[in-house]
Amino acid sequence: FLYPNSRLLYQVCFALSTGPVTFAILAWRNSMVFHSLDRLTTVAVHAFPPLVVYILRWFPQEATSGELDPGDSISWFRAIILPLLVYVYWQLCFYLKTQVVDFS
C-alpha cells in the first residue's frame, strides 16, 4: 500500500503478525461465534494478518510482483528488536488513549 517493495516493512509486519497478533487469539480466548459480531470481528482482526503475511512469504509470485524473495534471511535486530520497539510504541499510545484521554 504505502511501500509495497520495502523488505524492512514486510519483515517488521511479518514478525508482529506472527508473534503478538497471533498469540492474542489464544491469550484473549477469541472464539468464532457466528451470531456475535463483536467476537467474529475480533477473530478476523487477529487471524487475517498472519494469513496475509504467510501468503506473501511463501507465495510471493502470486501475491506480489515477485520483489519479496522467500530465501531472504532476517537479522535478529529486524526479527526481534525492531518489532518489539514498534509494539512497545503501540502499547504506550494505546495506554495513553484508553487510560488518560478517554478516562477524563
Secondary structure, 3 states (H helix, E strand, C coil): CCCCCCHHHHHHHHHHHHHHHHHHHHHCCCCCCCCCHHHHHHHHHHHHHHHHHHHHHHCHHHHCCCCCCCCCCCCHHHHHHHHHHHHHHHHHHHHHHHHHHCCC
